[in-house]
């Protein structure tokens, strides 16, 4: 499914550029097991900041980074937060892996690597001829621009104009070309239109996260196995990995669930979206404020047939909880009323807006399936509150000064009071209905064929399973690329 045919001229150019810039490319296996990264590289990382524009930071595209802003190495268990029942209101364990400790502060740097690496090490993308275009609703284009810079290529970020100012500031700081399209998170059609316009110019190569199979390849192999590692590390006798829930932007993280369902066959997998844009739940549309998700279409790379539940989250819930977790008054409530320790209070700032929505999906899922204290539900925190300081300031302007009383109300109304409304346990027919919605975006508008669409439904082995297994072949190409540069021998 991922084209790994070699383009000799482009490959020659890429090898030359990598040698010139000292770029060594990590394998998927090293992202799963960073302890296998060569010792000289690990030693050099001790002098490198997490967000630093340094090719060595390619080796920090892993869930297992130490939680350090600079000089960190790796740990056996991925960074995670366990959210206590006094906060969530449900008896089951909710575990969230943390995206804050990736370069750029977001796990999307991994998904963008999964899209770029196959074309880079085959030469299909030529650093001397092409600009890398990253269509996104926020974080993916940040990851793509970062990886482009590390790999000596020019990145072009396309994202909606109404995304947080922090995103635009960072993209400009890293030297990316930035194109702002009309609208908010759910205005992906406008992004696709701009992408199709750029496609007419051969200097632009598009890395569309919504259709690039390198995205699910990375999450299946890296995120899926990492979340399993967390469960195996924290489980108690009799504990069950009962469920996983992820909001869908590109739907890349949903392939995490594909891996988990292989390892834990009884696990239930839920996909989340914004209540204000309930495309999966009832073919709905609309704008919303959960940045990075809910895009008025079904991504090509979403394996809908393997999805058990759809959940819609009110964007007001995520906004109110963002304020609760990131203001002095909210933190005083968490400390004095809920008796949370200082470590957890700090960790709650590691939840960005979509991460909060992921946690709310876990809570609604737990209530629906009546999970107990022996059950665990897993998710990921895409980014942290670092990208949303301007949003918190906007909320303070909108609602006035915050107070402990308001914090109490926000916790009660927007977390503890969640119900099992606005969700659906998907039957076979429901899943097929959602899958069929891909036709209107991908066949009618984006050049896919009905035969390709049907294959995603009927031919699991020839599509999803094949993509997931291509990590091995990709790693072989990466190793050959590194061998051709000769840089490993000079460490």
C-alpha positions as CSV (number, residue, x, y, z in Angstrom):
1,X,0.0,0.0,0.0
2,X,2.9,2.3,0.6
3,X,4.9,2.8,-2.6
4,X,8.5,1.9,-1.8
5,X,9.9,1.9,-5.3
6,X,13.3,3.5,-5.6
7,X,13.9,6.7,-7.6
8,X,17.7,6.6,-8.1
9,X,18.4,10.3,-8.9
10,X,16.4,11.6,-6.0
11,X,17.9,9.0,-3.6
12,X,21.4,10.1,-4.7
13,X,20.5,13.7,-3.9
14,X,19.0,12.8,-0.5
15,X,22.1,10.8,0.5
16,X,24.4,13.6,-0.5
17,X,22.3,16.1,1.5
18,X,22.2,13.8,4.5
19,X,26.0,13.4,4.4
20,X,26.5,17.1,4.1
21,X,24.2,17.9,7.1
22,X,25.2,14.9,9.2
23,X,21.7,13.3,9.2
24,X,21.3,9.8,10.4
25,X,17.7,8.5,10.2
26,X,16.2,6.4,13.0
27,X,14.3,3.2,12.2
28,X,10.8,2.4,13.4
29,X,12.3,-0.4,15.5
30,X,14.5,2.2,17.3
31,X,11.4,4.3,18.0
32,X,9.8,1.3,19.6
33,X,13.0,0.4,21.5
34,X,15.2,3.5,21.8
35,X,17.6,1.7,24.1
36,X,18.9,0.1,20.8
37,X,20.0,3.6,19.5
38,X,23.8,3.6,19.1
39,X,25.6,4.7,22.3
40,X,27.5,7.6,20.6
41,X,24.2,9.1,19.4
42,X,22.7,8.8,22.9
43,X,25.8,10.5,24.4
44,X,25.4,13.4,22.0
45,X,21.7,13.8,22.9
46,X,22.8,14.7,26.4
47,X,23.8,18.1,25.0
48,X,20.7,18.7,22.8
49,X,17.5,20.5,23.8
50,X,14.2,18.7,23.1
51,X,12.9,21.3,20.7
52,X,16.3,22.1,19.2
53,X,16.6,22.1,15.4
54,X,19.2,19.3,15.4
55,X,19.1,16.2,13.3
56,X,19.9,14.1,16.4
57,X,16.3,15.0,17.6
58,X,15.0,12.5,15.0
59,X,16.0,9.9,17.6
60,X,13.7,11.5,20.1
61,X,10.6,10.6,17.9
62,X,9.5,8.1,20.6
63,X,7.1,7.8,23.5
64,X,9.9,6.8,25.7
65,X,11.8,10.1,26.1
66,X,12.8,11.2,29.6
67,X,10.6,14.1,30.7
68,X,13.3,16.7,30.3
69,X,13.5,19.9,28.3
70,X,17.1,19.3,27.5
71,X,19.6,16.5,27.6
72,X,17.1,13.7,28.2
73,X,17.6,10.1,27.1
74,X,15.2,7.3,27.2
75,X,13.2,5.2,29.7
76,X,11.7,1.7,29.6
77,X,8.1,2.8,30.2
78,X,6.5,5.6,28.1
79,X,5.5,8.9,29.8
80,X,2.0,8.6,31.0
81,X,-0.5,10.0,33.5
82,X,-3.0,8.0,35.5
83,X,-6.1,10.0,36.2
84,X,-7.7,9.2,39.6
85,X,-11.4,8.4,40.1
86,X,-11.8,11.5,42.3
87,X,-11.1,13.5,39.2
88,X,-12.8,11.4,36.5
89,X,-15.8,10.1,38.4
90,X,-15.5,6.6,37.1
91,X,-14.0,3.6,39.0
92,X,-11.8,2.3,36.1
93,X,-8.2,3.3,35.6
94,X,-7.7,5.9,32.8
95,X,-4.1,6.0,31.5
96,X,-3.0,8.7,29.0
97,X,0.4,8.6,27.2
98,X,2.0,12.0,27.1
99,X,2.8,13.8,23.8
100,X,4.5,16.8,25.5
101,X,7.9,15.1,25.6
102,X,8.3,14.7,21.9
103,X,10.3,17.3,19.9
104,X,7.8,20.1,19.2
105,X,5.8,19.0,22.3
106,X,3.4,16.9,20.2
107,X,3.3,13.3,18.9
108,X,2.4,14.5,15.4
109,X,6.2,14.7,14.8
110,X,6.0,10.9,14.6
111,X,3.1,10.7,12.2
112,X,4.8,13.2,9.9
113,X,8.0,11.2,10.0
114,X,6.0,8.1,9.0
115,X,4.7,10.0,6.0
116,X,8.0,11.6,4.9
117,X,10.5,8.8,5.6
118,X,9.3,6.4,2.9
119,X,9.6,8.9,0.1
120,X,12.9,10.3,1.5
121,X,14.7,7.0,1.6
122,X,13.4,5.9,-1.7
123,X,14.2,9.2,-3.4
124,X,10.6,9.8,-4.5
125,X,10.9,13.0,-2.5
126,X,14.0,14.9,-3.7
127,X,15.4,17.5,-1.3
128,X,17.0,19.4,-4.2
129,X,13.7,19.5,-6.2
130,X,10.8,19.4,-3.9
131,X,9.1,21.3,-1.1
132,X,7.3,19.2,1.5
133,X,3.6,20.4,1.9
134,X,1.9,19.5,5.2
135,X,-1.9,20.0,5.1
136,X,-3.1,20.1,8.7
137,X,-5.5,21.4,11.3
138,X,-2.6,22.3,13.5
139,X,0.0,20.0,15.0
140,X,0.7,17.7,12.0
141,X,2.1,20.6,10.0
142,X,4.3,21.6,13.0
143,X,5.7,18.1,13.1
144,X,6.1,18.1,9.3
145,X,7.9,21.5,9.3
146,X,10.2,20.3,12.1
147,X,11.1,17.1,10.3
148,X,11.6,18.9,7.0
149,X,14.0,21.3,8.7
150,X,16.0,18.5,10.3
151,X,16.2,16.6,7.0
152,X,17.4,19.6,5.0
153,X,14.1,20.2,3.1
154,X,11.8,23.2,2.8
155,X,8.5,22.7,4.6
156,X,5.2,24.3,3.7
157,X,2.5,24.4,6.3
158,X,-1.2,24.7,5.4
159,X,-3.6,25.2,8.3
160,X,-6.9,27.0,9.1
161,X,-6.6,30.7,10.0
162,X,-8.5,30.3,13.2
163,X,-6.0,28.0,14.9
164,X,-4.1,29.2,18.0
165,X,-1.6,32.0,17.5
166,X,1.1,29.9,19.2
167,X,1.1,27.5,16.2
168,X,1.6,30.3,13.6
169,X,4.4,31.9,15.7
170,X,6.2,28.6,16.0
171,X,5.9,27.8,12.3
172,X,7.3,31.1,11.3
173,X,10.2,30.7,13.8
174,X,11.3,27.4,12.3
175,X,11.4,28.9,8.7
176,X,8.4,27.1,7.3
177,X,6.3,28.7,4.5
178,X,2.9,29.2,6.1
179,X,-0.5,29.2,4.2
180,X,-3.6,30.1,6.3
181,X,-6.9,28.8,4.8
182,X,-10.3,30.1,5.7
183,X,-12.1,28.8,8.8
184,X,-11.5,26.7,11.9
185,X,-10.6,23.1,12.8
186,X,-13.5,21.6,10.7
187,X,-12.7,23.4,7.5
188,X,-10.6,20.7,5.9
189,X,-12.2,21.1,2.4
190,X,-10.5,24.5,2.2
191,X,-7.2,22.9,3.1
192,X,-7.7,20.2,0.4
193,X,-8.6,22.9,-2.2
194,X,-5.3,24.7,-1.5
195,X,-3.4,21.4,-1.6
196,X,-4.9,20.6,-5.0
197,X,-3.9,24.0,-6.2
198,X,-0.3,23.5,-5.1
199,X,-0.2,20.0,-6.7
200,X,-0.3,21.7,-10.1
201,X,3.3,22.9,-9.5
202,X,5.8,20.0,-9.6
203,X,8.0,21.6,-6.9
204,X,5.4,20.8,-4.3
205,X,5.1,17.3,-2.9
206,X,2.0,16.7,-0.7
207,X,2.1,14.7,2.5
208,X,-1.6,14.5,3.3
209,X,-2.0,13.0,6.7
210,X,-5.6,12.1,6.0
211,X,-4.6,9.7,3.3
212,X,-0.9,8.9,3.8
213,X,-0.6,5.3,5.0
214,X,2.7,6.2,6.7
215,X,0.6,7.8,9.3
216,X,-1.2,4.6,10.5
217,X,2.0,2.6,9.9
218,X,3.8,4.8,12.5
219,X,1.0,4.8,15.1
220,X,0.3,1.0,14.8
221,X,3.9,0.1,15.3
222,X,5.1,2.8,17.7
223,X,2.1,4.2,19.6
224,X,0.2,0.9,19.7
225,X,3.1,-1.0,21.2
226,X,4.0,1.9,23.5
227,X,0.5,1.9,25.0
228,X,0.7,-1.8,25.5
229,X,4.0,-1.3,27.3
230,X,2.3,1.1,29.7
231,X,-0.4,-1.4,30.5
232,X,2.0,-4.2,31.0
233,X,4.0,-2.0,33.4
234,X,1.1,-0.8,35.5
235,X,-1.3,-3.7,35.5
236,X,-2.2,-5.5,38.7
237,X,-3.3,-9.2,39.0
238,X,-6.7,-9.4,37.3
239,X,-6.6,-6.1,35.5
240,X,-8.0,-6.0,32.0
241,X,-7.1,-3.6,29.1
242,X,-10.7,-3.0,28.4
243,X,-10.9,0.0,26.1
244,X,-9.1,2.7,24.2
245,X,-10.5,5.9,22.9
246,X,-9.0,8.5,20.5
247,X,-10.5,11.6,18.9
248,X,-10.1,11.7,15.1
249,X,-8.4,14.4,13.3
250,X,-6.5,12.4,10.6
251,X,-7.5,9.2,12.4
252,X,-3.8,8.1,12.6
253,X,-4.0,7.3,16.3
254,X,-7.0,4.9,15.6
255,X,-4.4,2.5,14.2
256,X,-3.1,2.3,17.7
257,X,-6.3,0.6,18.5
258,X,-5.8,-1.8,15.6
259,X,-2.6,-3.0,17.3
260,X,-4.1,-3.1,20.8
261,X,-7.1,-5.2,19.5
262,X,-4.6,-7.7,18.2
263,X,-2.8,-7.9,21.6
264,X,-6.0,-7.7,23.7
265,X,-8.8,-9.2,21.6
266,X,-11.6,-8.2,24.0
267,X,-10.6,-4.5,24.0
268,X,-13.2,-2.0,22.8
269,X,-12.1,0.8,20.5
270,X,-13.8,4.2,20.4
271,X,-13.4,7.2,18.0
272,X,-14.2,10.7,19.3
273,X,-15.3,13.8,17.5
274,X,-16.8,17.2,18.5
275,X,-20.5,17.4,19.2
276,X,-20.6,20.6,17.2
277,X,-19.4,18.6,14.1
278,X,-20.8,15.0,14.6
279,X,-19.9,13.6,11.2
280,X,-19.5,10.0,12.4
281,X,-22.4,10.1,14.8
282,X,-25.1,11.5,12.5
283,X,-23.4,12.8,9.3
284,X,-23.3,16.2,10.9
285,X,-21.2,19.3,10.2
286,X,-20.2,22.5,11.8
287,X,-17.4,24.5,13.4
288,X,-16.0,23.7,16.8
289,X,-13.1,24.6,19.2
290,X,-11.4,21.2,19.8
291,X,-8.3,22.1,17.8
292,X,-6.9,19.4,15.6
293,X,-9.9,17.1,15.4
294,X,-13.3,16.7,13.7
295,X,-13.0,17.7,10.1
296,X,-16.3,17.1,8.4
297,X,-15.2,14.0,6.6
298,X,-14.0,10.5,7.3
299,X,-10.2,10.2,6.8
300,X,-9.1,7.7,4.2
301,X,-6.8,6.1,6.7
302,X,-9.5,5.3,9.4
303,X,-10.0,1.6,9.6
304,X,-13.7,2.1,10.4
305,X,-14.5,-1.6,10.3
306,X,-12.4,-2.1,13.4
307,X,-14.1,0.7,15.4
308,X,-16.6,-0.3,18.1
309,X,-18.0,3.1,19.3
310,X,-18.4,6.7,18.2
311,X,-18.5,9.4,20.9
312,X,-19.2,13.1,20.5
313,X,-17.7,15.6,23.0
314,X,-19.1,19.0,23.6
315,X,-16.3,21.5,22.9
316,X,-17.5,23.6,25.8
317,X,-16.4,20.8,28.1
318,X,-12.9,20.8,26.8
319,X,-12.6,24.6,27.0
320,X,-13.8,24.7,30.6
321,X,-11.5,22.0,31.7
322,X,-8.6,23.7,30.0
323,X,-9.2,26.6,32.2
324,X,-9.6,24.4,35.3
325,X,-6.3,22.7,34.8
326,X,-4.3,25.8,33.9
327,X,-5.3,28.7,36.2
328,X,-4.1,29.3,39.8
329,X,-7.7,29.2,41.0
330,X,-8.4,25.9,39.3
331,X,-5.2,24.4,40.6
332,X,-6.1,25.6,44.1
333,X,-9.4,23.7,43.8
334,X,-7.6,20.5,42.6
335,X,-5.2,20.8,45.5
336,X,-7.5,21.8,48.4
337,X,-10.8,20.2,47.4
338,X,-9.7,17.0,45.5
339,X,-6.5,16.6,47.5
340,X,-4.5,16.0,44.3
341,X,-0.7,16.0,44.8
342,X,1.5,18.6,43.2
343,X,2.9,16.2,40.7
344,X,-0.5,15.4,39.3
345,X,-1.6,19.0,39.2
346,X,1.5,19.8,37.1
347,X,0.8,16.8,34.9
348,X,-2.7,18.1,34.2
349,X,-1.1,21.0,32.3
350,X,0.2,18.3,29.9
351,X,-3.3,18.0,28.5
352,X,-4.0,20.1,25.5
353,X,-7.5,20.7,24.2
354,X,-7.7,17.5,22.1
355,X,-6.1,15.5,25.0
356,X,-8.8,16.7,27.3
357,X,-11.4,15.5,24.8
358,X,-9.7,12.1,24.6
359,X,-10.0,11.8,28.4
360,X,-13.7,12.7,28.2
361,X,-14.2,10.0,25.6
362,X,-12.6,7.5,28.0
363,X,-15.0,8.6,30.7
364,X,-18.1,8.3,28.6
365,X,-16.9,4.9,27.3
366,X,-16.3,3.7,30.8
367,X,-19.8,4.7,31.9
368,X,-21.4,3.1,28.9
369,X,-19.6,-0.3,29.3
370,X,-19.8,0.0,33.1
371,X,-16.0,-0.6,33.5
372,X,-14.9,-1.4,37.0
373,X,-11.7,-0.8,39.0
374,X,-10.2,-3.9,37.4
375,X,-10.5,-2.3,33.9
376,X,-8.1,0.1,32.2
377,X,-8.9,2.5,29.4
378,X,-6.1,4.0,27.4
379,X,-5.6,7.1,25.3
380,X,-3.0,9.7,24.3
381,X,-2.4,13.4,25.0
382,X,-1.5,14.8,21.6
383,X,0.0,18.0,22.9
384,X,0.0,20.1,26.1
385,X,-1.4,23.5,27.2
386,X,1.8,25.1,26.0
387,X,0.1,25.6,22.6
388,X,-3.0,27.2,24.1
389,X,-2.0,30.1,26.4
390,X,-3.8,32.5,24.1
391,X,-6.9,30.4,24.3
392,X,-6.9,30.5,28.1
393,X,-6.5,34.3,28.0
394,X,-9.5,34.4,25.6
395,X,-11.6,32.3,28.0
396,X,-10.7,34.7,30.9
397,X,-11.7,37.7,28.8
398,X,-14.9,35.9,27.7
399,X,-16.0,34.7,31.1
400,X,-14.3,37.1,33.5
401,X,-12.0,36.3,36.4
402,X,-11.9,32.7,37.4
403,X,-12.6,31.5,41.0
404,X,-12.5,28.4,43.1
405,X,-16.3,28.3,43.0
406,X,-16.3,28.3,39.2
407,X,-13.6,25.6,39.2
408,X,-15.9,23.4,41.4
409,X,-18.7,24.0,39.0
410,X,-16.6,23.3,35.9
411,X,-15.4,20.0,37.4
412,X,-18.9,18.9,38.4
413,X,-20.6,20.0,35.1
414,X,-18.0,19.3,32.5
415,X,-16.4,16.1,33.8
416,X,-18.2,14.4,36.7
417,X,-21.6,15.0,35.1
418,X,-20.8,13.4,31.7
419,X,-23.6,11.1,30.5
420,X,-23.8,8.3,28.0
421,X,-25.6,10.6,25.5
422,X,-24.2,11.5,22.1
423,X,-22.5,8.2,21.6
424,X,-23.2,5.1,19.6
425,X,-22.0,1.5,19.8
426,X,-21.5,0.7,16.2
427,X,-23.1,-2.3,14.5
428,X,-21.8,-3.7,11.3
429,X,-24.3,-1.6,9.4
430,X,-23.3,1.5,11.3
431,X,-19.6,1.0,10.5
432,X,-20.4,0.4,6.9
433,X,-22.4,3.6,6.8
434,X,-19.5,5.6,8.2
435,X,-17.0,3.9,5.9
436,X,-19.2,4.8,2.9
437,X,-19.0,8.5,3.7
438,X,-15.4,8.3,2.5
439,X,-16.8,8.1,-1.0
440,X,-17.9,11.7,-1.1
441,X,-14.6,13.1,-0.1
442,X,-12.1,10.7,-1.5
443,X,-13.6,9.2,-4.7
444,X,-15.7,12.2,-5.8
445,X,-13.2,14.9,-4.8
446,X,-9.7,13.5,-4.2
447,X,-9.1,11.0,-7.0
448,X,-9.5,7.7,-5.2
449,X,-11.4,4.9,-6.9
450,X,-14.4,2.9,-5.7
451,X,-12.4,-0.2,-6.0
452,X,-9.8,1.2,-3.6
453,X,-12.5,2.2,-1.2
454,X,-14.1,-1.3,-1.3
455,X,-10.7,-2.9,-0.7
456,X,-10.3,-1.0,2.6
457,X,-13.5,-2.6,3.8
458,X,-13.4,-6.1,2.3
459,X,-9.6,-6.8,2.0
460,X,-8.1,-6.3,5.4
461,X,-5.1,-8.5,4.7
462,X,-4.3,-6.7,1.5
463,X,-4.7,-3.2,2.9
464,X,-4.4,-2.5,6.6
465,X,-2.4,-5.6,7.5
466,X,0.0,-5.1,4.6
467,X,0.6,-1.4,5.6
468,X,1.3,-2.3,9.2
469,X,3.8,-5.0,8.1
470,X,5.7,-2.6,5.8
471,X,7.6,-1.2,8.8
472,X,10.1,-4.0,8.4
473,X,10.7,-3.1,4.7
474,X,10.9,0.6,5.5
475,X,13.5,-0.1,8.2
476,X,15.6,-2.0,5.7
477,X,15.5,1.0,3.4
478,X,16.4,3.3,6.2
479,X,19.4,1.2,7.2
480,X,20.5,1.1,3.6
481,X,20.2,4.9,3.4
482,X,22.3,5.3,6.5
483,X,24.9,2.9,5.2
484,X,25.2,4.8,2.0
485,X,25.9,8.1,3.9
486,X,28.7,6.4,5.8
487,X,27.8,8.5,8.9
488,X,27.3,5.6,11.3
489,X,30.9,4.6,10.8
490,X,32.2,8.0,11.9
491,X,30.3,8.2,15.2
